[in-house]
């Protein structure tokens, strides 16, 4: 069975409870794993600005979801990523993965987040009192993604 996939890139906040309820369908689901990322505060930080290329970004997120589907028996995937100006404490990303088995749901969720951090075309700018500076993926994010390549290639 093909997984139900929902991808959204949006400025508006999302409702975790509503998204969970929308994904919870059918008796074959044994687990839904959720990851809800928040904008972290930092010294002097005022906001995080996220930019993207409409269409291109959604296609990249869909490709990441399809890669997860190819690795694990999933019944559903939801990926919501916010753009625009977000302040510390704001919800920024939601990944839900549903499967008959918890292990598949956990692993697929972690895989999707690791790929989002390194492969999704978002541009992040941290803003403080002195202005803004662009943020790249961290080395730890790159290593997390590479771990999946090693596991998959065997």
Helices and strands as residue ranges (DSSP letters): E 4-10, H 16-23, E 31-38, E 45-52, H 56-71, E 74-82, E 84-86, E 91-99, H 102-119, E 122-128, E 131-135, H 139-153
